[in-house]
Amino acid sequence: MDVLLIMVVAFIGYIAMYQLYGRFIGRRIFALTREARTPSVEFEDGIDYVPTKKEIIFGHHFTSIAGTGPIVGPAIAIIWGWVPALLWVFLGSIIMGAVHDFGALIISMRNQGKSISDFTAKYVNNRTKYLFFLIVFLELWIVIAIFGLVIAVIFAMYPQSVLAVWVEVPIAIGLGYLIYRKGANVITWSIYAVLAMYVCVFLGPYLPFSMPSVAGIPPTGVWTIILLAYAFFASVLPVTTLLQPRDFINSHQLVIAMVLLVLGVLFASFGGNLHIVAPAVQTTPAKAPPMWPFLFITIACGAISGFHALVSSGTSAKQVRNEDDALFVGYGSMLMEAALATLVIIAVAAGIGMGYTPKGGTTLTGVAAWTTHYASWSAAAGLGSKISAFVDGAANMIMAVGIPKTFTLAIMAVFVASFAGTTLDTATRIQRYVIGELGNGLKMPILGGRYTGTFIAVGSALILAFATGASGKGALTLWPLFGAVNQTLAALALIIITLYLKSQGGLKWMVAGIPAVFMSVMTIWAVAMNQFKFVSAHNLLLQIINFCILVIAVWITVEGVIKFFTAEPMADEPAPAPL
């Protein structure tokens, strides 16, 4: 019953804080108005700028920011104990993450839908803008390259997921055609689409697919090539063709997965089979870095993540119909992600104790199951280990509902792989926007071309993925930098949001300013500690890149502080013309 109580209290807290703190920020801090002419309306082009119902854009936004982030972060950070992990997810999402996502979204909507790196020049200076671009490009470069590998690893671990994940693409295209070309009912036909997809989910265990080696390229390398090619085409298509309808399907997938997880917690708790087996607090796990500051770097999605600012100001700001919808999309989706991260923590803190079978071993239960999987930092930190901890733990809980484990594994594997796919092509689309904005700033309009920018985004990721060989695992070389880069971006985004609110006068800036100070300290601290680690390991490549990240983070922070204390309060640019 302890697990059930944790889940209920957390969920009630998220709902209450959306109604209280979220609406307060929307009404009193950002002064939302339905009368403002949004970028999706002003620049509507049917490709990137498309006014969209808030329910649909919520699905796109949520699945884009989530990916595997709220799964892998908590699944490794729980090694420091379930209490600090849960507290950071709960408090971080409400006070920091949701403010960060919502702030980036609304400021972008008031700046023609431009990315946060582009409008940095307006609130700080032009020099800072180009430094911000470097951080953003590096983050997206790693994300695009690594998520191709992430999905390849999921396909290798759970071959029963391949069929449903790929069949979802033509189903989504068909759904988009029916909705946008034939005027079909969104809810009705999206339910049909989800049902069609779940037929494939249940066929998956009977039709598993394992990718063979092709021309000497191992399966992970083959999948990486296929997935990056898919990302290219998905990212140049109009958002209504694939991105929106597929993400609407994925939002239904999320509801189904979360309902199954909640029911799993209920049934397993009342059956007396679900107990927390992870330690409450474990400050010095074997070979792990210190909890401070690395807890706040390891759990990003689910608490606060810089990647979210790129989605908010990259794709979502070009699709939200009116400012009132921005609260639901920006603040609401972050709390939904926190709810998912809470269920992940429960799955890896308690669900794994219902049964865990290590390779070549016998099935373990209880504390023995948890301690075996989390024997040390290196044992739990592998990509496969993080994914399997959640999928196996979640499957154990859902089995209590009466669904056989064969199908529960397929359901959760498809859920994880589908969300990772969303992140992959959304990141590619955002990188294209970033390259285009950079080209405009440098007076190189050729970079603004849809195909040119996407080719650079995918081509650079392909080079990184195969930099170490045909396996496609080259991005793992830079992966140790990702957590710090991502949270550095979150800190810098909060600084920009703080300066925007400061320009409005009064004390509104404190809503973002206090989180900005906290995240700046944590991330610069973590990047500095990483620098010492890379020096000790004699890793010259990571030393150089990490040092550049440290310099940029400190530089932008200092520039932001100077701007904060020297800029005169002023009204923002006039609001766009009323509709």
N, C-alpha and C positions, 0 to 999 in steps of 0.2 A: 504493500500500500504506500510505502515511502515514495516509490517511483511515480505512482499515479498522482499523489499529492504535489510533487514537484512539477509535473506536467500541467496540472490544472491551475496551480498558482501562477506559473509562468505565462500561460495563455491568457488568463484573466488580466495579468499585468500588461501584456502587449495591447490588448483591446482597450483597456482603460487609458493607457498613455497615448494611444492614437487619438482617442476622443478628447483628452485633456491637453496634453503637451503639443501634440501634432496640430490640432486645430488652433491652439493659441499661437503657435509659430506662423501658421498660414495666415491667420487673421490679423494679428498684432505686429508681427515682425516683418513679414514679406508683403502684407496688405494685398492679398490676392483679389483680383477682380475679373469677372467674366467679360467685362467690356473691352479689355485689351485685345488688339489684333495680334494673334500669335504667329510665329514664323510658318507653321504648317498651313495657315490660311493665306498669309501675305505672299509666300513664295511657293505655293502649291505647284508641283511639277509632275506628280504622279509616279515619281521614282523614289526620291528621298524625302521630300516635303509632302506629307499626306495627312490631312486632318483625320483623326481616328477616334473611334469610341473609346472611352476610358477603360472599359473592360478588356478590349482587345490589346490596347497599348500596355495595360497592366501586365497581361500575359507575356507580351514581348519583353517588356522591361524586366520583369521578375526573372524569366528564364535566362535572359542575357547576363544579369548581374550574378545569378546564382552559379550556374555551371556545376562544377564539382567543388567549388570553393567552400561552401558551408558544410561539406562532407570531409574533405581532407584536412582542413585546419583543425576542427574539433577532434577529429580522429587521431591526431598526433599530439595535440596540446593536452589531452586528458592524461597524458603521462605525468603531468604535474598535479593531477587530482581533478575530480569532477567539480568540486566546489569553485575553485578559481576559474575554471573554464566556463561554467554556467553563469557565474557572476559577471564575467567580462562580456559574454554574449548578451545577457539581459540588459545590463546598464550601458554597455558600449553601444548597442543598437539604438536604444531610446535617446540617449543624450548626445551621442556623437555620430554614429553611422547614418541614422535617418535624417539628421540635420544636414549632414554632409551631402547625401544624395539629393535631398529635396532642394537644398540651397544651390547646388550646381545646376539642377534642372531649371529652376525658376530664373536664375541669372542668365543662363544660356537662352532661355525663351525671350528674355528682354534684351538679348544681343544677337538677334537674327538667327538663333539656333547654332551659333558658332561654338567650337569646342572651348573648354576652359583654358587650354594652353593659348588659344588665339586671343581671347579677351583679357588675358593677364596683362597685356600692354596697356589696356585702358585703366586698370585699377592699380598697377604698380608702374612699370615702364617697359619700353620695347626690348631692352636688354634681357630683362627677366623672362619675357615672352619666349625668346629663343632658347634660354636655358630650360624652361618648362617643356618646350617641344622635345628637347633631347631626352628628358626623363620619360615623357609620354611615349616617344618612339621606341625607346629601349624596352619599356614595359610591354607594349603591344607586340614588339618583335619576339620577345620571349614567349608571351601568351600564345601567339599564333603557332609558333614552332612546337611548343610543348603540348598544346591541346590535341594536335594531330597524334602525338605519341600517346597521350592519355587515353584517347578513344581506342587506339590500336591495342593498348594494354588491356582495356576492358573487354574488347573483342576476343583477345587471346585467353583471358581468364574465364569469360562467360560467352562461349561461342553461340549459345542459345539466344543471345541478344541481337545478333547481326541482322536477322531477317526483319524484325520489327523496326529497327532503327532505320534501315534503308527503305523499307516500304512506306515509312512515314513521309518521305519526300514526295512521291507522286500523290499520296493522299492529300498532303498539304497543298500542293499545286492545284489539285482538283477542287479542294475547299475554297481556295482563293478565287478560282474562276467562277464558282457558283455564287459566292458572296458578292464579289465586286463587278462581275460581268452580267450575272443573271438576277441579282437582287435577292438571292435566297436568304432565308432566316439564319442569322449567325448562330444562335444557340442550338437550334434544331440540327442543322447540318454539321456543326462542330461535334455534337454528341455522336452523330452517325460516324464521323471521321474517327473519333476516339474508339468507338466500338470496333470499327474495321481494323484499327491498329492493334487493339487488344486480342483480336482473333489471331493476329500474327504473333503476339506475345505468347499466347498459349500453344501456338504451333512451333515456336522456337525450340523447345526442348526436343521435339521430334525431328526438327530440321536444322540442327546446329551447323555452323559453317566455320571451318578453320582455314585461314588463308595460307596457301603454300608459299614456298620461296619461288621467286620469279627472276630468271636471268641472274641468279646469284645474289639477289636482294632478299634478305630475310623478311618474314611476314610483317614485322613492325615497320620496316622500311617501305614495303609495298603499300600498307595501309596509310602511312604518312603521306605518300605521293597522291594516293586516291583522295584522301581527305582534304589536302591542300588544293587539289584541282577542284574538288567540290566547293570549297570555300571561295575560290575565285568566281565561279559562276553564280553561286548564291549571293555574293556580295555586289555583283553588278546588276542583278535583276531588280526590278522595282520591288519595294518592300511589300507591296500587296500581292506579289506573285508567289513568294515562298516564305519570306521572313515572318510576316505577321500571321498568316494562317497556321504555319507550323508551330509558332510560339503560342498561338491560342490553343492548339492541340496539347502542347506541352504544359500549359497552365492547367488544363483539365487533368493531365497526367499527374501534376503536382497534387491537385485536390485528391485524386484517387489514392496516390501513394501516402499522403499525410493522413487521410481517413483510415487507411489500412494500418498505418503505424499507430494511430491513436487507438483504434479498436484492438490492435495487438497488445498495447499497454494495458487497456482495460481488461481484456480476457485473461492475459497472463498474470496480471496483478490479482484479480479475483480468484484465479486458479492457484494462487500461491506459488507460482513458478518464477516470478520476476523480482529480483532483488539486486540492488547495487553491489557489484563485486569489485569495482575500482576503488582505490583509496580516496578519501575525501580531499586530502592535501598530501602531496609528495614533493617536497622542495628540492630534493637532490637525487632524482632518478639516475640510473647508471648511464654515464657518458653523455648526459643531456646538458645543454647550455643552461645558464641560470634562468629561473622563471621570470625575473625582472631583468631586462625588458622583453625577453623573447616570447612570453605568453602573448603580448600585444602585437607581436609581429607574426606569430604562427597562426593565430585565429584572426583572419582578416574578414573575409565574407562571413556574415553572421553577426559581426560586431561593427566593423568599419573597414572599408576597402577602397583604395584609391581608384581601382578599376571601375568602380561604380560611377565615379565622377565623369569618366570618359563615356560611359553608356548614357548617363543623364544628359550630358552636354554634347554627345556625339550623334546618337540616333533618336532617342526619345524626345528631345526638345524639338525635333523636326516633325513630330507626329502628334503631340498633345494638342487637342482642339482648343482648349481654353485654360486659363490659369487655375480655375477652381479644380479642374481634373488633376493638376500637378500634385496636389497633396496626396490624393489616393495613389497616384503612380509612384511618386518619389518617396514620401514618408511611409506610406502603407506597404509598399513592396519590400522595403528594408525590414520592417517588423515581421512580415511574412517570412522573409529569409531567416530572421532570428528564431522564429518558431520552428522552422525546419532544422536549424542548427541545434536547437534544444532537443528535438527528437533524435538527432544524430548522437548527441551526448548521451542520451538515455540508451540508445542502441549499443554504443561501445562501452558504456559503463555498466549496463545491466543485461542487455540482450545477448551479448557475447557469452555471458555466464551460463546461458541455457544450453550451450553446446558449441564447442570449438574443436576442430580437428586439424592439428598442424600437419605439415607434409610428412607422410610416412609414419604418422603417429596414431595413437588411439584418441578417441573423442574425450575431451576434458570438459568439466563443468565447474561452475562456481568461481571462486577466487583463483583456482589453478588455471582455468581457461584464460582469465585476464592476465595474470602474471606471466604466463607462457608467451602470449602474443606481445605483451609490453615488457619483455625481459630487459630491454635496454633501448636507448634512443635509436640506435642503428637498426635494431630489430623491427621497430615500429615505424621508422621514418620512410621506408621504401614506398614507392607509389602503389604497388600492388597490396602492400600490407595495410595502407590507409583505406583503400577502397574496400578490401575484403573485410576489414573490421566492421565497417558500416553495413555492407551488403549481407554478411553472414549474421550479424547481430539483429538487423532489421528482419531478415527472413525468419529467424528464430521466434521473434515476437509475433509476426504475422501468422506463423503456423498455429498459434494458439486460437486463431479465428476459425481454423479448420481447413485452410488452404495448404495442400501438400508443399513441402519444401522445394520440390522441383520447379514449381510454378512461382513460388515466392521469390526464389533466386532470379528467375527470368524477369519478373515484374520489376524488381529493384535494379537489376543490371541494365535493363532498357531505360529505366528512369534516369539513372546516372549517365549513361552514354548519350541519351537524347539531350540532356541539359549541357553536357560538355560540347556537343555539336552546335548548340545555340551560341555558346560563348565563342567557339571557333569562328563562325562566320560573322558574328556581330563584331568581334575584335578586328577581323579583316576589313569590314566596312568602315569601322572607326579609323583604322590606320589609313585607309584611303582618304577619308575626310581630312585627317591630320596632314598627310602629304600634300593634299590640295591647298589647304590653308597656308602651309609653309611655302608652297610654290607661289601663291598670291603675294605673300609678304616679301619674297625674294624676286618678284617680277619675272617669274618663270611659269607662265600660265599652262604650259604643257603638262606640268605636274598635277594640274587640276582636272585633267581628263579622267573620266570614270574608269576606263580600261588601263590607262597608263598608271594611275595611282594604285589600282588593285594589283597590277602586275608587279610593281615595286614591292608592295606589301607581301604578296605571296612569294615572290622570287627571293626576297631577302630572308624570309622565314625558311624557305626550302634550303637555302645555302647554310643557314644555321643548323637546321635539322640534320643535314648530311655532312657537317663539318668534321665529324669524328668517324665517319664510315657509313656503310650501306644500311645500318640498322635504323637510321633515322633518329638516333638518340642524342644528337649533337646539342640540343637545347639543354640537356641535363648538365652540360658544362657550366652554363650560366644560371641554372636553377637555384643554386645556393644564394644568389643575389635577389631572387624574385621577391621574397617576403619583405625585405628591407626596402626595395625599390617601390613596391606596391604601397606600403604604409608611409613611405616618404611622400609619395604622390598624394595620399590622403591628407597628410599634414599640410602640404602646400596648397591643396584645394581649400582646406579650411581657412588658411591664411587669406586666400583671395575672397572667400565668402565673408570673412571678418572685415576686410577692407571695403567690400561692397556695402555692408551694413553700416560701417563707420561713416561712409559718405552720405548716408541718409540722416545722420545726426542722432543724438540721444545715446542710450545705452543698449540699443538693439544688438550691437556688435558682440556683446558678451555671450550670446547664445552660441555663436561659432568660435569666439575668441578663446574661451576657456578650453574647449576641446582642442583647438589649434595648438595651444601651449602644451597640453598634455601629449598630443601625438608628435609634436616637434621634438620634445625631450626624449620620448621613447624611441623614435626612429633614428634620430642622430646618435643616441646612445648605442643602439643596436648596430648601426652601420660602423661606428667607431670600433666596437668590439669585434665585428666581423673582419675589420681591417687587420687587427692584431692576429686573428686566427689565420687569415690568408698569408700573412707574413711568416708566421710560424710554420705553416705548411709549405712555404716556398712556392706558392701558386702565383706566378707573376701576372697571368691574365686577369685573375680575379682581383688581385691587388690593384692593378691599374684601373679597372672599371669601377671597383668599389670606391677607390679614392676619388674618382671623378664624381660619383654619386654623392659622396660626402661633401665635396666642395660645392656642388650645385645646391644641395639641401641647405647647407649653412649660408651660402650666398643669397638664395631666395628668401630664407628666413630673415636674414639681416636686412635685406632690401624691404621686406614686408614690415619689419619693425620700424625702420626709418620712415617709411611712407605713413604708417599708422600715426606716428607722433608729429609729422610735419604737414600732412594733408589737411586742408580746411574742410569742415563738413559742408556738403553741398547736395543739392537735389540731384537725383540721377537724371539721365537723359529723359526728355518728355516721353510719356507712354505712347505706344503706337496708336494710330487712329482707331476709334471705336468701330466695331463691326457694323 
